[in-house]
Amino acid sequence: MSKSNGTKRLRAEDGRVDLTARPGWIPAQERLPAVGEQVLCAGGPGEVVALLGKTGDGSRLLEIRLGDVQAKPFFAAASNVLVAPAA
């Protein structure tokens, strides 16, 4: 019998942004956001901290910080991030 370490198993959909969460918003691979721009990722709303190289799916790698200023930034593929359409 194995011991449980109490960690929650992640499902694949937990790591994907909900494309219907912000009607009218588009994947960031269609319009690359600028540093400082607000985006929506699987972790919730955040701000782009840096634009980096490309990911395996060909989209740009984004460094994002969620609303909590003390939270460490993390990385997400632009294909899994929503951004407001160009005005």
N, CA, C and O atoms as a MOPAC input file, in Angstrom:
PM7 MOZYME 1SCF
protein

 N      0.84600 1    -1.17500 1     0.00000 1
 C      0.00000 1     0.00000 1     0.00000 1
 C      0.89700 1     1.24600 1     0.00000 1
 O      1.83100 1     1.34600 1     0.79600 1
 N      0.60700 1     2.17900 1    -0.88800 1
 C      1.43000 1     3.38700 1    -0.96600 1
 C      0.78400 1     4.50800 1    -0.16100 1
 O     -0.43600 1     4.58200 1    -0.01500 1
 N      1.63500 1     5.35900 1     0.34400 1
 C      1.14900 1     6.51200 1     1.10100 1
 C      0.79700 1     7.63700 1     0.14700 1
 O      1.45900 1     7.83000 1    -0.87300 1
 N     -0.22900 1     8.36500 1     0.47700 1
 C     -0.59000 1     9.55200 1    -0.29100 1
 C      0.18800 1    10.73000 1     0.26500 1
 O      0.27500 1    10.91200 1     1.48000 1
 N      0.74700 1    11.51900 1    -0.62000 1
 C      1.47000 1    12.68900 1    -0.13300 1
 C      0.56000 1    13.91000 1    -0.02800 1
 O      1.02900 1    15.01300 1     0.25200 1
 N     -0.72700 1    13.71600 1    -0.25000 1
 C     -1.67800 1    14.80000 1    -0.07000 1
 C     -1.74500 1    15.77800 1    -1.23300 1
 O     -2.51100 1    16.73900 1    -1.17200 1
 N     -0.97400 1    15.56700 1    -2.28000 1
 C     -1.02000 1    16.49000 1    -3.41300 1
 C     -2.23000 1    16.18700 1    -4.27800 1
 O     -2.64800 1    15.03600 1    -4.41000 1
 N     -2.76300 1    17.20000 1    -4.84300 1
 C     -3.91900 1    17.07800 1    -5.72100 1
 C     -3.43100 1    16.73900 1    -7.12300 1
 O     -2.50200 1    17.37000 1    -7.62800 1
 N     -4.03700 1    15.76800 1    -7.74100 1
 C     -3.68600 1    15.43400 1    -9.11700 1
 C     -4.24200 1    16.50000 1   -10.04900 1
 O     -5.39300 1    16.91700 1    -9.92500 1
 N     -3.41100 1    16.92600 1   -10.97400 1
 C     -3.86000 1    17.91300 1   -11.95800 1
 C     -4.43100 1    17.20900 1   -13.16900 1
 O     -3.87300 1    16.22800 1   -13.66100 1
 N     -5.52900 1    17.71600 1   -13.63200 1
 C     -6.11200 1    17.20500 1   -14.87400 1
 C     -5.60900 1    18.08000 1   -16.01300 1
 O     -5.25200 1    19.23700 1   -15.79200 1
 N     -5.57700 1    17.54400 1   -17.22400 1
 C     -5.08300 1    18.29200 1   -18.38400 1
 C     -5.83600 1    19.60800 1   -18.55600 1
 O     -5.22800 1    20.62900 1   -18.87800 1
 N     -7.15200 1    19.59600 1   -18.34600 1
 C     -7.94100 1    20.81700 1   -18.53300 1
 C     -7.63800 1    21.87600 1   -17.48600 1
 O     -7.92000 1    23.05300 1   -17.71200 1
 N     -7.07100 1    21.49200 1   -16.34300 1
 C     -6.69400 1    22.45900 1   -15.31800 1
 C     -5.56800 1    23.36600 1   -15.79600 1
 O     -5.41500 1    24.48100 1   -15.29700 1
 N     -4.79400 1    22.90600 1   -16.73900 1
 C     -3.66700 1    23.67600 1   -17.24500 1
 C     -3.97400 1    24.44200 1   -18.51700 1
 O     -3.07300 1    25.03200 1   -19.11200 1
 N     -5.22100 1    24.44500 1   -18.94400 1
 C     -5.61800 1    25.15000 1   -20.17100 1
 C     -6.49200 1    26.34300 1   -19.81800 1
 O     -7.34400 1    26.26400 1   -18.93300 1
 N     -6.27200 1    27.44700 1   -20.51800 1
 C     -7.10100 1    28.62700 1   -20.30800 1
 C     -8.48800 1    28.36400 1   -20.90300 1
 O     -8.60500 1    27.72800 1   -21.95000 1
 N     -9.52200 1    28.84800 1   -20.24300 1
 C    -10.89400 1    28.71200 1   -20.72200 1
 C    -11.12600 1    29.75300 1   -21.81400 1
 O    -11.21000 1    30.94800 1   -21.53100 1
 N    -11.22800 1    29.30000 1   -23.05300 1
 C    -11.35300 1    30.21200 1   -24.19000 1
 C    -12.65800 1    31.00300 1   -24.17900 1
 O    -12.79300 1    31.98200 1   -24.91400 1
 N    -13.61700 1    30.59000 1   -23.35400 1
 C    -14.89800 1    31.30300 1   -23.28200 1
 C    -14.95800 1    32.25900 1   -22.08700 1
 O    -15.96700 1    32.93600 1   -21.89000 1
 N    -13.89900 1    32.32000 1   -21.29700 1
 C    -13.90200 1    33.12500 1   -20.06700 1
 C    -14.00100 1    34.62100 1   -20.33200 1
 O    -14.58100 1    35.35600 1   -19.53300 1
 N    -13.44900 1    35.06700 1   -21.42400 1
 C    -13.49100 1    36.49400 1   -21.78100 1
 C    -13.98200 1    36.60900 1   -23.22100 1
 O    -13.18000 1    36.57200 1   -24.15400 1
 N    -15.29100 1    36.74800 1   -23.40900 1
 C    -15.82000 1    36.85900 1   -24.77400 1
 C    -15.13100 1    37.98000 1   -25.55500 1
 O    -14.96800 1    39.09300 1   -25.05500 1
 N    -14.73700 1    37.67000 1   -26.76500 1
 C    -14.08000 1    38.64800 1   -27.62600 1
 C    -12.56300 1    38.62600 1   -27.52600 1
 O    -11.87800 1    39.11500 1   -28.42500 1
 N    -12.02300 1    38.06000 1   -26.43400 1
 C    -10.56800 1    37.96700 1   -26.30200 1
 C    -10.05600 1    36.85400 1   -27.20700 1
 O    -10.77300 1    35.89900 1   -27.50600 1
 N     -8.82600 1    36.99100 1   -27.62900 1
 C     -8.23600 1    36.05600 1   -28.58700 1
 C     -6.96100 1    35.43100 1   -28.01000 1
 O     -6.35900 1    35.98300 1   -27.08900 1
 N     -6.55100 1    34.27600 1   -28.55700 1
 C     -5.28100 1    33.68800 1   -28.10500 1
 C     -4.12300 1    34.64500 1   -28.39000 1
 O     -4.09200 1    35.30100 1   -29.43100 1
 N     -3.18600 1    34.71600 1   -27.46900 1
 C     -2.05500 1    35.64200 1   -27.59700 1
 C     -1.13200 1    35.28200 1   -28.75300 1
 O     -0.27400 1    36.08400 1   -29.12200 1
 N     -1.28300 1    34.10800 1   -29.32600 1
 C     -0.47900 1    33.79800 1   -30.50700 1
 C     -1.02100 1    34.53000 1   -31.74100 1
 O     -0.31700 1    34.66400 1   -32.74100 1
 N     -2.27500 1    35.00400 1   -31.67000 1
 C     -2.84900 1    35.77900 1   -32.77400 1
 C     -2.48300 1    37.25400 1   -32.68500 1
 O     -2.36000 1    37.92500 1   -33.71000 1
 N     -2.30800 1    37.76500 1   -31.46500 1
 C     -1.84800 1    39.14100 1   -31.24900 1
 C     -0.97700 1    39.13500 1   -30.00800 1
 O     -1.46300 1    39.02800 1   -28.88200 1
 N      0.30600 1    39.25000 1   -30.24000 1
 C      1.26600 1    39.18500 1   -29.14800 1
 C      1.08600 1    40.37900 1   -28.21500 1
 O      1.12000 1    41.52400 1   -28.66500 1
 N      0.89600 1    40.12600 1   -26.92100 1
 C      0.73600 1    41.23500 1   -25.97600 1
 C      2.07000 1    41.92300 1   -25.70700 1
 O      3.13600 1    41.34000 1   -25.90600 1
 N      1.99400 1    43.14700 1   -25.25900 1
 C      3.19000 1    43.90600 1   -24.89400 1
 C      3.51000 1    43.66400 1   -23.42100 1
 O      2.63500 1    43.27900 1   -22.64500 1
 N      4.74400 1    43.88800 1   -23.04800 1
 C      5.13000 1    43.81500 1   -21.63400 1
 C      4.27300 1    44.82300 1   -20.87200 1
 O      4.12000 1    45.96700 1   -21.30000 1
 N      3.72000 1    44.39200 1   -19.74800 1
 C      2.84900 1    45.23600 1   -18.93800 1
 C      1.37400 1    45.08500 1   -19.26900 1
 O      0.52100 1    45.58500 1   -18.53500 1
 N      1.06600 1    44.40800 1   -20.35100 1
 C     -0.33300 1    44.23800 1   -20.75800 1
 C     -1.00800 1    43.15200 1   -19.92300 1
 O     -0.38300 1    42.16700 1   -19.52800 1
 N     -2.29700 1    43.35500 1   -19.66700 1
 C     -3.09400 1    42.38900 1   -18.92600 1
 C     -3.50700 1    41.25000 1   -19.84700 1
 O     -3.88500 1    41.47100 1   -20.99700 1
 N     -3.42900 1    40.02200 1   -19.32300 1
 C     -3.81000 1    38.82500 1   -20.07000 1
 C     -4.59600 1    37.90500 1   -19.14400 1
 O     -4.68700 1    38.15200 1   -17.94200 1
 N     -5.15900 1    36.85000 1   -19.71000 1
 C     -5.83800 1    35.82800 1   -18.92800 1
 C     -5.17700 1    34.49800 1   -19.24700 1
 O     -5.06400 1    34.11200 1   -20.41100 1
 N     -4.74200 1    33.80200 1   -18.20700 1
 C     -4.11700 1    32.49700 1   -18.38800 1
 C     -4.86100 1    31.48400 1   -17.51600 1
 O     -5.83000 1    31.84100 1   -16.84500 1
 N     -4.42500 1    30.25000 1   -17.51900 1
 C     -5.09000 1    29.20700 1   -16.74200 1
 C     -5.10000 1    29.53500 1   -15.25000 1
 O     -5.99100 1    29.08600 1   -14.52900 1
 N     -4.12500 1    30.30800 1   -14.77700 1
 C     -4.05400 1    30.68300 1   -13.37200 1
 C     -4.90700 1    31.88100 1   -13.02300 1
 O     -5.02300 1    32.23400 1   -11.85000 1
 N     -5.51300 1    32.52300 1   -14.02600 1
 C     -6.33800 1    33.69800 1   -13.80700 1
 C     -5.76200 1    34.91300 1   -14.50800 1
 O     -4.88100 1    34.76600 1   -15.35600 1
 N     -6.23700 1    36.11800 1   -14.17900 1
 C     -5.72800 1    37.32400 1   -14.81600 1
 C     -4.30300 1    37.62300 1   -14.34900 1
 O     -3.95100 1    37.39500 1   -13.19100 1
 N     -3.50500 1    38.13100 1   -15.26300 1
 C     -2.12600 1    38.45900 1   -14.92900 1
 C     -1.58100 1    39.53800 1   -15.84000 1
 O     -2.29400 1    40.08700 1   -16.68100 1
 N     -0.31300 1    39.83000 1   -15.65800 1
 C      0.37700 1    40.86000 1   -16.43400 1
 C      1.61300 1    40.24200 1   -17.08200 1
 O      2.33700 1    39.47200 1   -16.45300 1
 N      1.84400 1    40.58800 1   -18.34300 1
 C      3.02300 1    40.09400 1   -19.04900 1
 C      4.25600 1    40.79800 1   -18.49600 1
 O      4.32400 1    42.02700 1   -18.46700 1
 N      5.23800 1    39.99600 1   -18.05400 1
 C      6.47700 1    40.51300 1   -17.49500 1
 C      7.57500 1    40.53100 1   -18.56400 1
 O      8.40800 1    41.43700 1   -18.59800 1
 N      7.56300 1    39.51500 1   -19.43600 1
 C      8.59100 1    39.42400 1   -20.47700 1
 C      8.09900 1    38.56100 1   -21.63200 1
 O      7.27100 1    37.66800 1   -21.45100 1
 N      8.61700 1    38.84000 1   -22.81200 1
 C      8.38400 1    38.03300 1   -24.00500 1
 C      9.69000 1    37.29900 1   -24.28500 1
 O     10.75200 1    37.91300 1   -24.38700 1
 N      9.59800 1    35.98700 1   -24.40800 1
 C     10.79900 1    35.18400 1   -24.57700 1
 C     10.76100 1    34.44100 1   -25.90800 1
 O     10.04800 1    34.84600 1   -26.82600 1
 N     11.51900 1    33.36600 1   -26.01600 1
 C     11.62800 1    32.60200 1   -27.25800 1
 C     10.34100 1    31.91700 1   -27.66000 1
 O      9.25100 1    32.32400 1   -27.25900 1
 N     10.47900 1    30.88100 1   -28.45000 1
 C      9.31700 1    30.14400 1   -28.95000 1
 C      9.14500 1    28.83100 1   -28.20300 1
 O     10.10600 1    28.26400 1   -27.68200 1
 N      7.91600 1    28.36200 1   -28.15900 1
 C      7.59200 1    27.09200 1   -27.51400 1
 C      7.52800 1    25.99300 1   -28.56300 1
 O      7.70000 1    26.24800 1   -29.75500 1
 N      7.28400 1    24.78600 1   -28.11700 1
 C      7.19500 1    23.64500 1   -29.02100 1
 C      6.08100 1    23.76700 1   -30.04400 1
 O      6.17500 1    23.19100 1   -31.12800 1
 N      5.01100 1    24.51500 1   -29.71600 1
 C      3.91800 1    24.67100 1   -30.68000 1
 C      4.12600 1    25.87800 1   -31.59800 1
 O      3.25700 1    26.20300 1   -32.40800 1
 N      5.27500 1    26.53900 1   -31.47000 1
 C      5.59500 1    27.67000 1   -32.34300 1
 C      5.16100 1    29.02500 1   -31.81200 1
 O      5.51300 1    30.05200 1   -32.39200 1
 N      4.39900 1    29.05300 1   -30.71400 1
 C      3.97700 1    30.34100 1   -30.16100 1
 C      5.06900 1    30.86900 1   -29.22900 1
 O      5.96000 1    30.12700 1   -28.81500 1
 N      4.98400 1    32.15500 1   -28.90900 1
 C      5.98300 1    32.77100 1   -28.02600 1
 C      5.78600 1    32.32800 1   -26.58400 1
 O      4.67800 1    32.00400 1   -26.15700 1
 N      6.87900 1    32.32200 1   -25.85300 1
 C      6.84200 1    32.02800 1   -24.43400 1
 C      6.68300 1    33.35100 1   -23.69400 1
 O      7.44900 1    34.28900 1   -23.91200 1
 N      5.68100 1    33.41800 1   -22.81700 1
 C      5.40300 1    34.62800 1   -22.05900 1
 C      5.73200 1    34.40000 1   -20.58800 1
 O      5.44200 1    33.33600 1   -20.04100 1
 N      6.33000 1    35.38700 1   -19.95700 1
 C      6.49600 1    35.35400 1   -18.51700 1
 C      5.36400 1    36.19700 1   -17.94500 1
 O      5.18600 1    37.35300 1   -18.32900 1
 N      4.59900 1    35.61100 1   -17.02100 1
 C      3.38500 1    36.24700 1   -16.50900 1
 C      3.43800 1    36.30400 1   -14.98600 1
 O      3.90900 1    35.37300 1   -14.33200 1
 N      2.95000 1    37.40300 1   -14.43900 1
 C      2.79400 1    37.53300 1   -12.98900 1
 C      1.30000 1    37.71200 1   -12.72400 1
 O      0.65000 1    38.57300 1   -13.31700 1
 N      0.77100 1    36.89200 1   -11.83000 1
 C     -0.63000 1    37.01400 1   -11.44700 1
 C     -0.81900 1    38.24700 1   -10.57100 1
 O      0.15600 1    38.91700 1   -10.22800 1
 N     -2.03500 1    38.54500 1   -10.21300 1
 C     -2.36600 1    39.75500 1    -9.47000 1
 C     -1.61800 1    39.95900 1    -8.17200 1
 O     -1.36900 1    41.10000 1    -7.78300 1
 N     -1.25000 1    38.88300 1    -7.48900 1
 C     -0.51100 1    38.99200 1    -6.22800 1
 C      0.92400 1    39.40400 1    -6.53300 1
 O      1.67400 1    38.63600 1    -7.13600 1
 N      1.30900 1    40.59500 1    -6.12600 1
 C      2.63100 1    41.14000 1    -6.45600 1
 C      3.75500 1    40.27700 1    -5.88500 1
 O      4.85600 1    40.25800 1    -6.43600 1
 N      3.49800 1    39.57700 1    -4.80800 1
 C      4.53900 1    38.75200 1    -4.20400 1
 C      4.62800 1    37.36000 1    -4.83300 1
 O      5.56600 1    36.61500 1    -4.55000 1
 N      3.65700 1    37.00000 1    -5.68500 1
 C      3.70100 1    35.70700 1    -6.36000 1
 C      4.83500 1    35.71100 1    -7.38000 1
 O      5.07700 1    36.71200 1    -8.05500 1
 N      5.51400 1    34.59200 1    -7.48000 1
 C      6.59300 1    34.48900 1    -8.45200 1
 C      6.00700 1    34.40200 1    -9.85700 1
 O      4.98700 1    33.74400 1   -10.06400 1
 N      6.64900 1    35.06600 1   -10.82800 1
 C      6.17900 1    34.94600 1   -12.20500 1
 C      6.35600 1    33.50800 1   -12.68800 1
 O      7.15900 1    32.75300 1   -12.14100 1
 N      5.60800 1    33.14600 1   -13.70200 1
 C      5.72000 1    31.81600 1   -14.29800 1
 C      5.65000 1    31.96700 1   -15.80600 1
 O      5.45000 1    33.07000 1   -16.31500 1
 N      5.81400 1    30.87300 1   -16.51600 1
 C      5.87600 1    30.90500 1   -17.97600 1
 C      4.67400 1    30.20400 1   -18.57500 1
 O      4.18900 1    29.20700 1   -18.03900 1
 N      4.19700 1    30.73600 1   -19.69600 1
 C      3.07400 1    30.13800 1   -20.41500 1
 C      3.26500 1    30.35900 1   -21.90400 1
 O      3.81000 1    31.37800 1   -22.32800 1
 N      2.81600 1    29.40700 1   -22.68500 1
 C      2.83600 1    29.54900 1   -24.13500 1
 C      1.74500 1    30.53800 1   -24.53700 1
 O      0.65000 1    30.51000 1   -23.97600 1
 N      2.02800 1    31.39800 1   -25.49100 1
 C      1.04500 1    32.37400 1   -25.96300 1
 C     -0.22700 1    31.68200 1   -26.45800 1
 O     -1.30900 1    32.26700 1   -26.40800 1
 N     -0.10200 1    30.45300 1   -26.93000 1
 C     -1.26900 1    29.70800 1   -27.40000 1
 C     -2.21600 1    29.33900 1   -26.26500 1
 O     -3.34800 1    28.93000 1   -26.52500 1
 N     -1.78300 1    29.47300 1   -25.01800 1
 C     -2.59800 1    29.13400 1   -23.85800 1
 C     -2.88800 1    30.36000 1   -22.99800 1
 O     -3.10900 1    30.24700 1   -21.79300 1
 N     -2.88400 1    31.53400 1   -23.63300 1
 C     -3.12200 1    32.80800 1   -22.93800 1
 C     -4.08600 1    33.61900 1   -23.80200 1
 O     -3.97400 1    33.62300 1   -25.02800 1
 N     -5.02300 1    34.29800 1   -23.16500 1
 C     -5.94900 1    35.17800 1   -23.89500 1
 C     -5.53700 1    36.62400 1   -23.71000 1
 O     -5.02700 1    37.01300 1   -22.66000 1
 N     -5.77000 1    37.41800 1   -24.75600 1
 C     -5.45200 1    38.84100 1   -24.74400 1
 C     -6.62500 1    39.59100 1   -25.38700 1
 O     -7.31500 1    39.05900 1   -26.25700 1
 N     -6.83400 1    40.82100 1   -24.94700 1
 C     -7.90200 1    41.63100 1   -25.54800 1
 C     -7.55100 1    41.90700 1   -27.01100 1
 O     -6.38000 1    42.09400 1   -27.34300 1
 N     -8.55000 1    41.93400 1   -27.87800 1
 C     -8.27200 1    42.23500 1   -29.28900 1
 C     -7.76200 1    43.67000 1   -29.42900 1
 O     -8.01700 1    44.52100 1   -28.57700 1
 N     -7.04600 1    43.91600 1   -30.50500 1
 C     -6.51900 1    45.26600 1   -30.75300 1
 C     -7.68000 1    46.25500 1   -30.85400 1
 O     -8.72000 1    45.95800 1   -31.44200 1
 N     -7.48300 1    47.41500 1   -30.27700 1
 C     -8.53200 1    48.43900 1   -30.28000 1
 C     -8.59200 1    49.17100 1   -31.58800 1
 O     -9.42000 1    50.06600 1   -31.75700 1

